[in-house]
Amino acid sequence: MGHKKEEISLIQQQTTQIMSELVLAAETLANIGPAISVFGSARIKPESQYYQKSEKIAQLLAKAGFTVIAGGGPGIMEAANKGAFEAGGTSIGLHIKLHHEAQANPYLSIELPFKHFVSRKATFFMHSLAYIVLPGGFGTLDELFEALTLMQTGKVPYGPVILVGSAFWSGLMKWIQEQLAGNELINNIDPKTFFIADEPEEVVAHLFDFYREHPEILELQTNRAV
């Protein structure tokens, strides 16, 4: 019986922590304006073409007035934060403390530390109008498919989900089209909102085109329920 009470207490403690993280994030990011999240692996090194592309994409976004949100850690996350930060834009890091990512990267205008993945992920989707996804592992795939799930279920507005790197992503995209869409397990995919690009300029040009066609999306409240 005592074990049962202890277990309930731990769950209540975790729930309180998650709520506190969500409230702090909502208050901190209430006025960041239109923001775009960049996802990708922590393991990718600065000499990688994908690190360099992430940095360039974020630089171009910042110069265009977008806030850039990334995971606050190394690899692709660092590259995105660095590109936005050094371009004079707002660079946000939603940093979760892991044993192999003990410190946030140094290129942050705003750092939000998280203990729990659930509150961290919700914060990404409550504040982002689009998602740029570079190569990554399970965490990156989790973020990618959560973004698509939330859009298809109407929990967040539709916006571009751009996969960077045809060599890396084309096999997955083909499988999604053939197996998921082909077997009617998902709604038809709009090629204007979910596609592959290779060059930073192509990514940013598509975002500009999308928001020229849908200017009302830029006026959406930045704090949104998911």
N, C-alpha and C positions, 0 to 999 in steps of 0.2 A: 504493500500500500504506500509506504514511504517512497519507494522507487517511482510509483505512478505520479505522486505529487511533484517529485523532483523533475520528472520528464515534462509535466505540464508547465512548470515554472520556467524551464529552459525554452520551451516554445514561446511562452509569453514574453520572455526576455528578447528573443530573436525578433518577434513581431514588433516589439517596441523599437528596437534598433532600426528595423527596416522602415517603419513609419517616420522615425526621426531623420533618417537619411533622405527620404523622399521630400519631407517638408523643407529641410535645409536646402536641398537642390532646387526646389521650386522657388524658394525665396531668393536664392543667390542668382538664379538664371531668369528671373522674371522679366528683365528688360534687355535681353541680349539681341533682340531683333531676329531677322531671318537667319537660320543656322543650318548647316549641312554637316552630317556626320561622315567621318572617314574611318573605315574598318580595315584591319589587316593584321598580319602576324607580328608578334613581338620579336621573332627570331630572325627577321630579315635585316641584313647588315647594311651600313651606309654605302658600301660600294655596289650594292644591288641596283639594277635599273628600276626596280619597283620602289625602293626607298626614294630614289631621285624623282620618280614620277609622282609619288605621293607628296613630296615637298613642293614640287612645281604646281601641282593641282591646288594645294592649299594656298600657295602664294597668289595664284591667279584669283582664287575665290576671295581672299582677304582684300586684294586690291579692288575687287568689284563690290565690296561692302558686305560680304557675307561673313558671319561668324563661323569658325571651324571648331567642331567638337570631335575629339578623338579620345582614346583610352588613357592617355597620360603616361603610358609606359614607353619602352624602347621600340625599336624596329619601325614598322609602318606608322605606328602611333606617334613616335617621336618625330618622324619625318613630316607628318601632317601638322603637328603642333609647331615645329620649327619653321615650316614654310609660312604659316599664318603669322606667327610671332615676329619673324624677321621682316615681314612685309608691312608691319605696323597694324595688323588686324587683331581681332579678339580671338585668342587661342585658348580653348577650354579643354582641360584634361579630367576625365572621369576615371580616377585612378583607383584600382582595387589592389590591395596589398597581397601579393603572392610571394612565396619564398624565392622565386627566381626573378621577381620584379619588385624588389623591396622599395626602390625609390622612384618617385615620379621623374619624368624628364624635366630639364630646366627651361623649356620653352613654353611656359604657361602664363597667360594673363589671369586665368582663374583655375585653381585646382580644387577639385572636390574629391575627398577620399571616401572610399566605400569599403565596408566590410562584407556586404552581401551582394551577390550578383543580381538578385531580383530587383533591388532598388536601383542599381546602376543601369541595368538594361532599360527599365521603365523610364529613367531620366533621359537616355538617348532618344527614345521614341516620343516622349512628351515635348521635346524641344527641336526636333529636326524636320526639315521640309523635304530633304532628299538624302540619299545614302550612296556613298562611293565606296566600293568594296574592292580592295586589292588582295593579292594572294594571302591565304592564311589557313589555319588548321580548324579544329573543331569549334573554337570560340568564334572565329570569323564566320564559319558556316552557320552557327547558332544565331548570330546577329543578322546575317543575311536572311535566313528563312523566317526569323521572327518579324522582320520588317515586311516581308511579303505576306505573311499570315495576317498581320494587323491590317494591312491594306485590303486584302481580299475579304476580310470579315467586317470591314467598315469601321474599325476602331481608330484608325488614323487616316487622314486624307491621302489620296493617291499622289505620288510624286515620283520623280526618277529614282531608279535603283540601277546604278551603273557599275558593271563589273570591269575592272581594268586589267587587261592582259588576255588577248584571245588565245594564246598558247596555253595558258593556265585554265581558263574558264570554258572553252568551247565544248569540251567533253561533257561537262555538267549541264550546260545549256541544252545540248542535244538530247541528253537523257530526260531533262525536264520536259522538253517539247514532245519527245516520242512517248515517254512512259506516263508522265503525269497528265499533260494536256491531251495526248493521244488516247488515253484511256478515260478521259473526262473525269479525272480525279481532282482537277483544279479548274477554275474559270479560265477562259481564254486569256492569254498574256498579251498585253498591249506592248508592241515593240517600241513605242515611244517612251514607255516608262520602265522597261526592263530590257537591257541590252548590254552588249560588250563594246568597249572602246579600247584603243591602245595608246593614244597620245593625250597628254594633259589638255592641250588646246581643244581637242575634240570633245573631251568630257565637259569642259567649261562652256564651250559653244552650245552644246546640247542643253545645258541647264539654262543658259540665257534664252534660247529659243523657247523652251518650255514655259518660263515665267513671263515671256512676252505674250504667249498665248493664254496664260492663266495668271494674270496679275493679281487676281483676288487672293490667290494662295499666299502671296507675300504679306498679306494683311492679317493672316490668321493669328489668333492668340498663341503666344509661344508656349505657355503652360497649358497642355491639353491632357484630358484623361485618356488612358489607353485601355 
